[in-house]
């Protein structure tokens, strides 16, 4: 499990965390190379754990670390070099979705992280053969993320979504005088261009 196991072990060691369980396709044994590492985290004090969670995982050097704006429960989403996607889910903490993104110089870096995390998750679903799910998520992505950036047409594919996002983000960077790190994009973008029949193994996983 590598980095995923290390992160889960660190979180479980916190005195306010009761248990961390691997769930989803990784637990069922039917994961692909791109599947997320999903962990259910059971806690005694969610607010206390949430306050220290970013600091707990920071030593592992995540490329992105964010609370899911569109999760049905509180979820802390991480991407590590490889790329390896680790989601820490708190099923006892239901939540409502955030509204569509408000675009500005203060939110553009978070929007960039949200897009690449979402795209990486959808690449895993595509590899699993869930084409209908991917199309539905692209519609949702247009409403909540791409639309606010000025992309009004629903992308036809993950590759199309990435191309539209990059153009819109680059245009806004120029407007705001910003330059967002491309490390996350460099990790995820090649996977969106990989044919479904291709083989890709994230470098953070054992061969």
C-alpha positions in Angstrom: 0.0 0.0 0.0 3.0 2.3 0.4 2.1 6.0 1.0 -1.6 5.2 1.5 -0.9 2.8 4.3 1.5 5.3 5.9 -1.0 8.1 5.8 -3.8 5.8 7.2 -1.5 4.7 10.0 -0.6 8.2 11.0 -4.2 9.3 11.1 -5.2 6.2 13.1 -2.5 7.0 15.7 -4.2 10.2 16.7 -5.9 9.8 20.2 -9.2 11.1 18.9 -9.4 8.6 16.0 -11.0 5.3 16.9 -10.5 3.4 13.6 -9.4 3.8 10.0 -10.8 1.2 7.6 -9.9 0.6 3.9 -13.1 0.6 1.8 -14.1 0.7 -1.8 -12.5 -1.2 -4.7 -9.1 -1.5 -2.9 -10.8 -3.3 0.0 -12.9 -5.5 -2.3 -9.9 -6.5 -4.4 -11.2 -5.3 -7.8 -9.2 -2.1 -8.0 -7.4 -0.9 -11.1 -4.0 0.9 -11.1 -5.8 4.2 -10.9 -8.3 3.5 -8.2 -8.5 5.8 -5.2 -7.4 4.6 -1.8 -10.5 5.2 0.3 -10.4 5.1 4.1 -13.4 5.4 6.5 -12.2 7.3 9.5 -14.2 7.0 12.8 -13.5 9.7 15.3 -14.5 10.8 18.8 -14.1 14.5 18.1 -14.4 15.4 14.4 -13.6 19.2 14.9 -10.5 18.3 16.8 -9.3 15.9 14.2 -10.2 18.2 11.3 -8.2 21.0 12.8 -4.9 19.0 13.0 -5.4 16.7 9.9 -3.6 19.0 7.5 -0.5 19.1 9.7 -0.6 15.3 10.2 -0.4 14.6 6.5 1.9 17.5 5.5 5.2 15.6 6.2 4.2 13.2 3.4 4.4 16.0 0.8 0.9 15.9 -0.8 0.6 17.7 -4.1 -3.0 18.6 -3.2 -4.8 18.4 0.1 -8.4 19.7 0.4 -11.8 19.1 1.9 -14.1 17.9 -0.8 -16.4 20.8 -1.8 -19.0 18.3 -3.2 -18.8 15.4 -0.8 -21.9 13.9 0.8 -19.8 13.5 4.0 -16.7 15.3 5.2 -13.9 14.0 3.1 -10.2 15.1 3.0 -8.7 14.5 -0.4 -5.0 14.0 -1.0 -2.9 13.4 -4.1 0.7 12.3 -3.7 3.4 11.9 -6.4 2.8 8.9 -8.6 0.1 10.0 -8.7 -1.6 8.2 -5.7 -5.0 9.5 -4.6 -6.0 9.0 -0.9 -9.4 10.0 0.3 -10.1 10.1 4.1 -13.8 9.8 4.5 -15.8 10.7 7.7 -19.1 8.9 7.0 -20.5 10.0 10.4 -20.2 13.7 9.3 -22.8 14.3 6.5 -22.6 17.6 4.7 -24.3 19.6 1.9 -22.5 20.5 -1.3 -20.8 23.8 -1.7 -22.3 26.1 -4.3 -20.5 26.5 -7.7 -17.0 28.0 -7.3 -16.6 31.7 -7.0 -13.7 32.6 -9.3 -11.1 35.0 -8.2 -7.3 35.3 -7.5 -7.9 34.0 -4.0 -9.8 30.9 -5.2 -8.0 29.9 -8.4 -5.3 27.7 -6.8 -8.0 25.8 -4.9 -10.0 25.4 -8.1 -7.0 24.0 -9.8 -6.4 21.4 -7.1 -10.1 20.5 -7.2 -10.1 20.0 -10.9 -7.1 17.7 -11.0 -8.3 15.7 -8.0 -11.7 15.3 -9.7 -10.1 14.4 -13.1 -7.8 11.8 -11.5 -10.8 10.2 -9.8 -12.7 10.1 -13.1 -9.7 8.5 -14.8 -9.9 5.7 -12.3 -13.7 5.3 -13.0 -13.0 5.3 -16.8 -10.4 2.5 -16.3 -13.1 0.6 -14.4 -15.4 0.8 -17.4 -17.8 3.3 -15.8 -18.3 5.5 -18.9 -21.9 6.5 -17.9 -20.7 7.7 -14.5 -17.9 9.7 -16.1 -20.3 11.4 -18.4 -22.6 12.3 -15.5 -19.7 13.7 -13.5 -18.6 15.8 -16.5 -22.0 17.4 -16.5 -21.7 18.0 -12.8 -18.2 19.4 -13.3 -19.5 21.9 -15.8 -22.0 23.2 -13.4 -19.8 23.5 -10.3 -16.3 24.1 -11.7 -15.9 24.6 -15.4 -19.0 26.9 -15.8 -17.7 29.5 -13.3 -14.5 29.6 -15.3 -16.4 30.4 -18.4 -16.7 26.9 -20.0 -20.4 26.6 -20.8 -20.3 23.5 -23.0 -20.2 20.0 -21.3 -16.9 18.3 -22.3 -17.1 15.2 -24.4 -14.3 13.4 -22.6 -11.8 13.8 -19.8 -9.2 14.9 -22.3 -11.6 17.6 -23.6 -12.4 18.7 -20.0 -8.7 19.1 -19.2 -8.0 21.1 -22.4 -10.9 23.4 -21.7 -9.9 23.8 -18.0 -6.2 24.6 -18.8 -7.2 27.3 -21.4 -9.6 28.9 -18.9 -7.2 28.7 -16.0 -4.3 30.1 -18.0 -6.4 33.0 -19.2 -7.4 33.8 -15.6 -3.8 33.5 -14.4 -2.8 36.1 -16.9 -5.7 38.4 -15.8 -4.8 38.0 -12.1 -1.0 38.0 -12.5 -0.8 34.5 -10.9 1.3 31.4 -11.7 0.0 28.2 -10.1 2.4 25.3 -9.8 2.1 22.7 -12.6 3.3 19.7 -10.5 -0.2 18.4 -10.0 -1.1 18.9 -13.7 2.0 17.1 -14.8 1.1 14.1 -12.7 -2.5 13.8 -13.7 -2.7 15.1 -17.3 -0.9 12.1 -18.9 -3.4 9.7 -17.3 -6.3 11.6 -19.0 -4.6 10.9 -22.4 -4.0 7.3 -21.7 -6.2 4.9 -23.7 -8.5 2.8 -21.6 -6.7 -0.3 -22.9 -3.3 1.1 -21.9 -1.5 0.0 -18.8 -0.3 2.5 -16.3 1.0 1.9 -12.8 1.5 4.9 -10.5 5.1 5.1 -9.3 3.9 5.2 -5.6 2.6 1.6 -5.8 4.5 -1.6 -5.8 5.0 -3.4 -9.1 
